[in-house]
Amino acid sequence: MGEKNYKNRGEYVFETLKQEMLDLALKPGQSISENEICTRFDVSRTPVREAFRRLQEQGFVHTVPYSGTCVTKLNLENIRHMIYMRVAVELMVMRDFMKEFTPFQLEEIRHQIRLQELLIGGQDFQPEQFYRMDAQMHGIWFSATGKEKLWEFIQAQQLHYTRFRMLDFVTETDFNRIIKEHTQLLSLLEQKQEERLEETLKKHLYISMTRMKHAIEVEYKDYFE
């Protein structure tokens, strides 16, 4: 989306910086200065200050006395709560989907899984590409059961959870594992094996906390509060 699609330069700066924070191009704890942003976007201080104000209101940046503005760090407790909530909500939605899905909706899921396979089979794919495909696939059972607003709510938990999910994909070395888990979820839905669904979904959504334990405590410890 180009700059011409935004109402003004301030909104363009705001949306661009926000997306860069969500994609971890601007890292948790990283300092950003008005001067650098003014130079980068070739704008005056007014739209930059407006963008910084909105980012601060939404919790993406905070002002450090005598140091300037920094991107907020991730809160691990908040992330744990979000995963817990997502498991509870998504499990209910998937159970509803299991009762009323159509062959076309199952084919949509298969198609999304195939796109994921094609993506990781290519060269130089970016983690945010897989993140968006992953979200699109999970969103199918929410949409099919009329629960789009719930999915939008989960996706809107950007401050900590979305950035954590992006870090999850940035540090992932086996995307085939994720695709296998997606295929397993599809199989359980198609065969209506409700008794195995909770265990499989929990494993799928919680594995990042276990897999990234070392990264959280060592390589990326500065990303967290």
C-alpha positions in Angstrom: 0.0 0.0 0.0 1.5 3.3 -1.1 1.6 6.6 0.7 -1.2 7.9 -1.6 -3.6 5.6 0.2 -3.2 7.4 3.5 -5.1 10.5 4.6 -1.9 12.5 5.4 1.8 12.1 6.0 1.4 11.6 9.8 -0.9 8.6 9.2 1.6 7.2 6.7 4.5 7.5 9.2 2.4 6.0 12.0 1.2 3.0 9.9 4.6 2.4 8.5 6.4 2.4 11.9 3.6 0.4 13.5 3.9 -2.4 10.9 7.7 -2.4 11.2 7.3 -2.9 14.9 4.9 -5.8 14.4 7.3 -7.3 11.8 10.2 -6.8 14.2 12.0 -4.6 11.7 12.0 -2.1 14.6 13.0 -4.3 17.5 11.6 -4.3 21.1 13.7 -1.9 23.2 15.1 -0.1 20.1 15.5 3.6 20.3 13.9 5.8 17.6 14.5 9.5 17.2 12.4 12.2 15.7 15.3 13.5 13.7 16.0 10.1 12.1 12.3 9.6 11.2 12.0 13.2 9.8 15.0 12.5 7.6 13.8 9.1 6.6 10.3 10.2 5.5 11.4 13.7 4.4 8.7 15.3 6.6 8.6 18.0 9.3 8.5 17.3 13.0 4.7 17.8 13.2 3.6 14.5 11.4 6.4 12.6 13.2 5.3 13.8 16.6 1.7 13.0 15.8 2.8 9.5 14.7 4.8 9.1 18.0 1.8 10.2 20.0 -0.4 7.6 18.5 2.2 4.9 18.8 2.5 5.8 22.5 -1.2 5.8 23.0 -1.4 2.3 21.6 1.6 1.1 23.7 4.1 0.6 20.9 6.6 3.1 22.2 7.4 4.9 25.4 9.5 7.8 26.4 12.6 7.2 28.5 13.7 10.2 30.5 17.0 11.6 29.2 17.1 8.9 26.5 14.3 9.6 24.1 11.7 7.3 22.6 12.0 3.5 22.6 9.9 0.6 21.2 8.2 -1.2 24.1 9.5 -4.6 25.1 7.4 -7.8 25.2 5.6 -8.8 28.3 5.8 -12.6 28.7 2.9 -12.9 31.2 0.7 -11.0 28.8 1.7 -13.5 26.0 1.0 -16.5 28.2 -2.5 -15.2 28.9 -3.1 -14.6 25.2 -2.1 -18.1 24.3 -4.4 -19.5 27.1 -7.3 -17.4 25.8 -6.7 -18.3 22.2 -6.7 -22.1 23.0 -9.9 -21.7 24.9 -11.7 -19.7 22.3 -10.3 -21.4 19.2 -11.1 -24.9 20.6 -14.8 -23.9 20.9 -14.8 -22.4 17.4 -13.2 -25.5 15.9 -15.8 -27.7 17.7 -18.6 -25.6 16.1 -16.9 -25.8 12.7 -16.6 -29.6 13.1 -20.4 -29.8 13.3 -21.2 -27.7 10.2 -18.3 -27.5 7.8 -18.8 -27.8 4.1 -16.5 -29.6 1.6 -15.7 -26.2 0.1 -14.5 -24.9 3.5 -12.3 -28.0 4.0 -10.9 -27.4 0.5 -10.1 -23.8 1.5 -8.0 -25.1 4.4 -6.2 -27.6 2.1 -5.5 -24.8 -0.3 -4.0 -22.6 2.4 -1.8 -25.5 3.6 -0.6 -26.1 0.0 0.3 -22.4 -0.3 2.3 -22.7 2.9 4.2 -25.6 1.3 4.9 -23.7 -1.8 6.1 -20.7 0.2 8.7 -22.5 2.2 9.8 -24.4 -0.9 10.8 -21.2 -2.5 13.8 -19.1 -1.9 14.2 -16.2 0.5 10.7 -16.2 1.8 10.1 -13.8 4.8 8.7 -14.9 8.2 5.9 -12.3 7.9 4.7 -14.0 4.8 4.3 -17.3 6.6 2.7 -15.5 9.6 0.0 -14.0 7.4 -0.7 -17.3 5.6 -0.9 -19.0 9.0 -3.4 -16.4 10.2 -5.5 -16.7 7.0 -5.8 -20.5 7.5 -6.8 -20.3 11.2 -9.3 -17.6 10.3 -11.2 -20.0 8.1 -13.0 -21.8 10.9 -13.8 -18.5 12.6 -15.3 -17.1 9.5 -17.2 -20.3 8.6 -18.9 -20.2 12.0 -19.7 -16.5 12.0 -17.1 -15.7 14.6 -15.0 -13.2 12.5 -15.2 -10.6 15.3 -13.5 -13.0 17.7 -10.7 -13.7 15.2 -10.3 -9.9 14.6 -10.1 -9.4 18.4 -7.4 -12.1 18.7 -5.5 -10.6 15.8 -5.7 -7.1 17.3 -3.7 -8.1 20.3 -0.7 -6.7 18.6 1.4 -5.1 21.3 2.8 -8.3 22.7 1.2 -11.4 21.1 1.5 -10.5 17.4 5.2 -9.5 17.9 5.8 -12.7 19.9 4.3 -14.8 17.1 6.5 -12.9 14.6 9.6 -13.7 16.7 8.3 -17.3 16.8 8.5 -17.5 13.0 11.8 -15.5 12.8 13.4 -18.1 15.1 11.7 -21.2 13.5 14.0 -23.6 11.7 11.4 -26.3 10.8 8.4 -24.8 9.0 7.6 -28.3 7.8 6.7 -29.2 11.4 4.1 -26.3 11.5 2.6 -27.5 8.2 2.4 -31.1 9.5 0.5 -29.8 12.5 -1.9 -27.8 10.3 -2.4 -31.0 8.2 -3.1 -32.9 11.5 -5.7 -30.3 12.6 -7.4 -30.5 9.2 -7.6 -34.3 9.5 -9.1 -34.2 12.9 -11.7 -31.7 11.7 -12.5 -33.7 8.6 -12.9 -36.9 10.6 -14.7 -35.2 13.5 -12.3 -36.5 16.1 -13.3 -34.1 18.8 -11.6 -36.1 21.6 -8.1 -35.5 20.1 -8.7 -31.9 19.1 -7.9 -30.1 22.4 -4.6 -31.9 22.9 -3.5 -31.3 19.3 -4.4 -27.6 19.4 -2.7 -27.0 22.7 0.5 -28.6 21.4 0.3 -26.5 18.2 -0.2 -23.1 20.1 2.0 -23.7 23.1 5.0 -25.3 21.4 6.6 -21.9 20.7 6.9 -21.2 24.5 8.8 -24.4 24.9 10.8 -24.2 21.7 11.9 -20.6 22.2 12.7 -21.0 25.9 16.5 -20.6 25.3 16.0 -17.8 22.8 13.8 -15.9 25.2 16.3 -16.3 28.1 19.5 -15.8 26.0 19.5 -14.6 22.4 16.4 -12.4 22.7 16.3 -11.6 26.4 16.6 -7.9 25.6 13.3 -8.0 23.8 11.5 -8.9 27.0 10.6 -6.9 30.1 
